[in-house]
Amino acid sequence: MPFIENEGLKIYYEFEAGSAPTLVFIHGWTANMNFWKEQRVHFRGKNTLLFIDNRGHGKSDKPKKYDFYRLEKFVSDLEAVVSSLKLSNFVLIGHSFGTMISMKYCAEHPEKVKALILIGGGARIRTLHKIFFPISKLMSAIDYKSAVRLVENLSFAKNAVELKEWAFRQVIENTPRYSAMNGYKTLTKIDLRDAAKRIEKPTLLIVGEKDALLPVEKSKELNKLIRGSKLVVIPGAGHCVQLERPAEVNSEIEKFLKELK
């Protein structure tokens, strides 16, 4: 299996050759590269594709200490993978926590990024999450499966029953409790408003109208912070809009890529 070693950890990735531009996909908190399954099928054979399992997730190594889960560590992993593959001028596509990794990477390595697509993202999470962190830590320790079930219920619109069950199994099978809580702790500390202001790349923002984890207001804030960015709100969709409404999301991505040319 394809791994890149970075700072003593093995980071799992999957690469599919195709046409330019290369699309690099970064998943969100507690997820894995399978959360891009609809985009993978759609863009396969059209574009070169790179999918990465963030540390602590999927098939990548899962260290237990919190220091391994600081935002700069995820950014370092991304740089290690794209450098090993000698990629540049790529479109960086992030979802949720992946939007934060993507923005910080773009701010630090602007010479490698052609454009950004940020789905269900934000520069910072709500204060409510900071208050909820100690409660969720206790809840997950008592019953991790119930905690995951709660998060997945919030991640999708009410009628996405099958997707909620699929996502629940993905998290339980691929993301241990300590990885989830260490990642959540990092989320409560992030504020990328200044980094967002420094981004000068074409940027597409996509968000579900019913997003309960990073609401539309967070994407609207990014729309103001990132100069020239375009915001698309998908009616009726939740946080994992790329899974709930793949046809609409893929169509918006395709239109954006054509405009880049």
Phi, psi and omega in degrees: 000148183281115176233150169242134177269130179221121179052039176085359179249148175264122181253123184271140177215162173226134187233133178231120182287146179191208181270167175280154357279155174290137177251123180250119187255128180238116184281176184262187182300131180067000182267197174200180185298341179295341179290355175255018187301323181289325178286326179297314179296317186291317187265356178300131180086345178263315183232158167290135187235137174229126177241136182234135169271115178301151176308141182084358186227158174055232183261002177283163179299152185231079179293158185263334185282143183300324184303337178285350187248015176290152186306319183296337178290319177295320178295320179297321178297316178301314179296322180298318182290310183293328178291320180296329179269359180057045181267145173205169179055041182257161175265122183263122185241115181240151175236132175057240177303330177297334176291326180288318174301316183295316180296316180295321178297315181298320179294329183267335182229057184297335182291343183260344187259127177276320182196166180238142169232116186245116187247122180058047188246191179180162178276340181199155178266168184292152177303329179305322180296323179295322178290323185283342186305306181298327178292315181293327178297316178293316181297317181292329178291324180285315183206091184297321182297320178292323178295317178296318179301319179298314181297316181293327175297327179278343186276345183229158174296160188302325186274000183271058188296312183295321178294322177300317180292319177299313181295321178303313180295321179301316182291312182300322183278339190237345184232105179292161184304315184295326176293317180299314184287325176295320177294321180295321178300318178296318179304322183289348183258349190280135170216103186252025181298318179293320178296320180299323180295336182273350182286126181237025179260152172306131186225130175250128177250127178235134180212145175281138182302328184258020180301119182263346182264314173231085189301169181309325181302328180291321177288326176296322177297316177298322179302325178282325184283321183267111186301127176079007182289155179247133181249130176236124178254124180267114184301137172076355184268156179263203186295318180271058185299330181293338176266323182287317184233060185299322182299317181290318179295314180298323178296317179295321178296316180298316179299318180296317180296322178295322178295329178295325181290000000 
